[in-house]
Amino acid sequence: MLKERWNDAAGGFHPASAPDFLPLERLREVQLRRLRAVVQRAYDHVDLVRRRMQEKDITPQDIRDLSDIAHLPFTTKADLRDTYPFGLFASPMGEIVRLHASSGTTGKPIVVAYTREDLEVWAEVMTRTFASCGLHRGDIVQNAFGYGLFTGGLGAHYGAEALGATVIPVSGGNTERQLMVMQDFNVTAMCATPSYFLHILDRAADMGIDLRDLPLHTGVFGAEPWSDAMRRRIETEAGIRAYDIYGLSEIIGPGVASECSAQHGLHIFEDHFYPEVIDPDTGETLPDGVEGELVLTTLSKQAMPVLRYRTRDITRIIPETCACGRTTRRFQRVGRRSDDMFIIRGVNVFPSQVEAALLQVEGTLPHYQIILTRDNGLDQMTVEVEVTPEVFSDQVRALEDVRAALAKAIEHILGIRVGLRLVEPRSLARSEGKAKRVIDRRDL
């Protein structure tokens, strides 16, 4: 079914038949019908949802218009942990064909489930993701997203196969092998976290490999926020077009939204995921164009329908029509989260602000860590930043020049002075998945 829907005889993509291009009136009809069905399913089969709706004196029959979604209760990551492992499932285990889980680095892991129909939807939205990024049948896709319990690897894998591309399931890690595969298999597209691809670029330089000499033309990156400056560095050094994709395990995995060729925001696959932006403090729905916290509702998930999930990602809905012709709404690329914010001397700080500062300073590399400590009851922040080999080899003047420029850039952006430690290239730990930017030692 997917093959017939997405690939014509020439191996192309059918824009006219894709839900991304539905007339708005028709799209809203699909959304309302699916919203009413998913609310009824969650109410009938998920105790937590039914109890919270009853507390708010709401029934599924009260959902008469899309705007009525604002009356439904929110879902948070804590709800998934508190109901671990199967408390939010709406399907019996006999109908569930796949389980995934988070890494469980903080508290209990979250567990998500899929029916066979859910997996078909997942493959479909990932097919639309890759098509949005300009891929088609005949591309050779090296998938360096992690396989296993992490949703990234398998989500990308089945979407690329459904598109008709050739998939190399290399997973993360073993960077020298990644480069060997890239060279020997004539890879044309790469899937990875942006921080891991930067690590691949560094290793390629060590080995004398110029990725610009390879057939590689597209990078599909996600799973963590990354800046426009990082995109420019990736595109320049690898000679590729770098696309941002968005997803989260709680909703489906990768495949919730994707950039298109215009690269002005990420298109949400709205026929399956309904977006809202709310004030993170009050929970009130905000109008398009106003920055707030992204909230998502699954419209077609069977095994684990999720109503109004608070993603903690800060963004805004872009009100303008996209040049690509898609009618689905877009949101601005996520650069920060409400829950990775920390407070130093009364100032709200996001890791993305530190990254923005260091990328302004020549001689630094986009590899850094923020160390939080407490000294005599006062919180302290130290930024460890890698510098280029040329800077590090000059132990006096160049290092001091870079340190002064970076301190000025950080103070300009944050409004406070922080500790700085410049370190040699490749001395900070690398991640094959999401980069760990903040190390909090305040409670030790």
N, C-alpha and C positions, 0 to 999 in steps of 0.2 A: 504494500500500500504506500509506504513512504517513498519507495523507489519510483513508483509511477507518479506520485504527486510532485516530487521535487526535481526529477531529472528527465529532460527530454532526450530525443535521439542523439543530440549533439553534446549531451552531458552538461546542459546548462540549467539555469534556475528559472522558474516561472514567476516573475514578479507579479503579473496580473492576477494570478490565482492565489498568491500568498496572503494570509490574513493581515500582514503588515500593511497592505495596500487597500484594505476594505474601506468603503465609504464610512464616514464617521457614524452616521445614523445606524447602519447595519452593525458596526462594531459595538455600539452601545447596546443594541438589542441582544447580541450574543453575550455581552458582559452581564447584563441584568438577569438573563435566563440562567446563566451559570452561577451567578452569585446567589440567587434564590435557592438553587439546587444544593450548592455546597454548604450554605447556612443550615438548610434542613438536614443534610447528612451529618454535619457536625453536632447539631442539636440532638439528633436521634441516637448517635453512637458514641459521643465523647462526653463523659460525665462532667469534666471541668467546664466545657463550653456551655452545656445545658445549665449547670448551676449558676454560672456567671450571668447568663442571659436571664435566668429567672430572677436573680438579684436585681437586675436592671429593669425587670418587668417587660421583657422583650420576647416575642415569639418569632419564628421564621416567617409567619404571615405578615409581620410588620415591615418586612423588607419589600416595599412596593416600587421603590425608585433607587437608582444608584447612590443618590445622596443619603439614603437611609443607612448606608454602611457606617456612617459616623456614629450611629447609636450602638453599634456592636462593641463588646469589650475587646481590649487589646490582648495580644499574646506576647510574652517575653521569653527570652532564653531561659530565665529561671523556671518558667512553667515546664519547659522540656526537661530540665534537670530534676525538678520536683516530682515529675510523673515518670521518671526513669524506671524501666526501659520502654514499656509499651503503653503507658497510660493515655496517650493522645491518639492512639490508633482508632480508625473508624472502620477498619476491615478486619475480619477474622484472619488468623495466621494462615489458614488454608488458602486464602486469596493473595497473600503477600509473598512475592517472589524474590525480593531483594531487601536487605537491610544495610544501611551505612551508619557510621557514627563519627563524631568529632574525635579529635586526639585526646580529649579529656585532660588538658593541661591545667585547667582550673576546676576543681570539684568533679562532679560526675560528668561523663561524656553525654552528649545529646545523641539520641538514636532516631533515625528517620527511616521510613518504610515506603515501599513502592509495590503497587499491583502491576500486572502485565500492561494494563492500559496506561498507568503512570509512566512506565518505561518507554512506551511508544510516544507519549507526549514529550518526554525528556529528549528522546532522539530527534523529534521534530523541531523543538525549539533550538537545539544545538545545530541542526542542519541549517536553520534560518540564521543562526549566529555566524556560522562559517560563510554562508552565502553573503551576508552583510559585509563580511571582511574581504570579499572578493575571491573566495576560493570556489573551486568547482571540481567536477570529475576530472581526473588526470593529475591533480595536485598530489604530492607526496608529503604527508603530514607527520612530523616527528613529535610525538606526544610526551613531553617531559613533565606533565602534571602527575602527581603521585597516584598510583593505583591502590587498591585495597579499600580500607574503610573510608578514606578520603573520597569525596564525591567527584573531584576534579578529573581524575584520570579516565574513569569509565564513562563519565558524562561526555567528555570531549571525544572519546574513542567511538562511541556508537553514533554520535552525530556526524562525525567525519565519514564514517563508513556509509551511513544513510545518504550522504551527499554524493557518494560515489568516488571519494578520494581514497588513496592508498594510505593506510595508517601504520606507523611504526610505534608499537607500544613500549617505548624504551623506559618510561617512568622517570623519576627524578634520580639524581646522584650519578656517580661515576662519570665525571665531567669529561675525562679524556675519551671515554667510549662515546659520549654524546657527540663530540667533535668528529670522531672516526665515522660514526653513522652519518652525520651531516655531510661529510665529504664523499663517502663511498656510495651512499644510496641516493645521491642527487636530490636531497631534501629541498622542497620548495616552500614549506611553511613550518613554523615552529610554534608549539604551545608550551607555555611555562609561566611561572611567576616572574614578574619583571626583575626582581632582585636576583633570582637564580640565573636569568639570562645575562645579567651584568657579570655574574661570576663566570659564566661560559665565555663571555667576551674577554675577560681578564686572562683566563687560561689559554684562550686562542692566541692572544698576544704573546704569552710566554712560549708557546709552541711554534710561533712564526706563522700562524694561520690567519689569513685575512678573509673574514666571512664575506666581504664584498666580491671576492672572486668566485663564490659558490652560486648555485642556482637559487639559493634561498631568497625569496622576495617578500614574504609576509611573516609577521610575528603576531600571535594571538595571545595576549597577556591578561591575567586576572588573578584573583584570590587575595589581593592586597592593594591598598591605595598606592598610586605612583604619580609623580609630578610630570608636568609638560617638559620641564628641563630634562628629566630622566628619559622621556620619550625621544627628545631631540638627540640625546647622546646615543641611545640605542639605534635610532634610524641612521645617524651619521656613521657610526663605527661598524654597523652590520650591513648597511646599504639596503635596508628593508623598509617596508611600511608597517608601523607598529599600531595595532588596534587594541583597544580596551574592551574587555567583556566583563559582565557582572553576574554574580549569582551567589547563593548561599544555601548551605545544606538544609536549613530549616524550611526553605521554600521548595527547592527541587535540587539544587546544586548549580553548576554553571548553566547558563541558558536563560536567565531571567531578562537580561538586556544586553545589547551590543551596539558598538559604534557601527556606522555605515561609512561609505566612502567620503561623506562630507566631514566626518569626524568633529561634529559640533554637538556633543551630547550623545547619550546612549539611548537607543530606542528600546522601550519596554515591550515585551511580547504580551500586549494587553489582553488578548483573548484568553490568556491563561493566568495572568498576574495583574491584579488591580492595584494601582499605585495611589498613595496619598502622601502628602508632606504635612507634618504636624509641628506645632511648637513643642520642643522636647520638654519644656517645663510644665506647660499647662495641658498638653494633649489636644489642644484645639487645632482643627484643620486649617491650613494656611492656603491662600490663593496661589495660583500658578505664578512663578517668577520670584516668590519669596523663599528664602533659604530656611530650611528646617530639617527635621528628621524624617527619613524615608520609611514609610509603613507599607507593607505588602500583604495582600490577601490572595491565596490560591483560589482560582476559579474552576479548576478541573481536577485537582488532586483527590484521589479516591482513598488511598490507604491512610493518609494523614492530612486531612484538610486543615489549613491554618488561617485563622481569621485575624486580620489587622496585626501582623507581626511587626514589632518595633525593631528595625534593623540596627539602630544606633548610628547609621551612616548619615552624614550631613550633606545635603544637596538641595537642589531646587528643580522644579519642573520648568522646562524651557517652553514658553508660550508660543514662540514663532514656529511656522511651518518649516519643515526640513527640505532642503534642496533636492534630496533624493526621491521625494514623492511619497514616502511612507506617511501614513496617517496616524500611526501610533505615536503616543507622547514620548518625549525624551526627557531625561534628567541630566543635569550637569555632572561631569566626572567627579567621583567621590575622592576628596583629598584628605578628609579627616572623619573621625568618628566622635560621637558624644562620649563614649566610654573609654577612649584612649587618652582623653584629656587628663592632665594632672595640674595641680595648682602649686606654684612656687612663689612665695612672698606675695600672695594675693592675686597673682597673674595666672590666667588660664593658658596652658601651654599644650600644643599639639605637636607630635613628632614631625608632621609634614611641614610645620613652620621652620624647624631646624634644618630639614632637608632643603627647603627653599633658600635658606641662608647660605648653606655650604655650596650649593650649586651656583651661587653668584660669584664664588671666589675661585680664581684660577689657582691650580695647584692642589686642590682637594679632590677626593674621589667620593662617589655617592655611597660610601660604606661608612656607617656611623652607628654608635650606640649612645643612649642616654642613661647615665647612672644616677639614680636618686638615692641620697643618703640623708641621715639626720645627725646633726652635730649640736649638742647642748640644747636640744629641743627645736632647733631651726632646720627646716628642710633645705638641702643643698642639691644643686644640679650640675653634673659634669658631663660634657659632651666629648666623647672619644671619636676622632675623625681620622681616617686614613688620608695620607697625602701621596702625591706622585713620587716615583723613585728619584726624579731629579731634585725635588724639594727636599726629600729626606736625606739625600746624600750631602746636602749643604747643611751642616749641623747648626749653623749660627744665623746668618743673615736671612736666607730664604725662609727658614722655619719661622723666624720672628716676624717677617713680613706677612706670611700667610696667617699666622696666629693673630696678628693685629687686624688684618682685613676681615677675618672670620669673626673675631670678637665684635667688631663694629657692625657687621651684617646681622649677627644674631641679636645684638642689643637694639638695632634699628627695628627689627621685626617683632621681637618679644617685649621690648621695653625694659628689660632687666639684663644685668650682667650675669654670666654663668661661668663655671670652670671649663677650661679647654685642655684637652690632651691630644696632641698630634702624634699619630703612630705610623709606623711603616706600612707600606702596601701589603695586603693580605694577612695582616696580623689579627684582625677581628674575625670572629667566628662567622662562617658562611652558613646559610640555610638553603636546603634543597626545596623547601616549601615556602611558607610565609616567613618573611624576615622578622626577627625579634629585635625591635628597636629600643625598647625601654626595659631596663633592669632595675627593679625597685628593691632597694636594700634598707628601706627606712624602718622596717619592722624587725630587722635582725639585731 
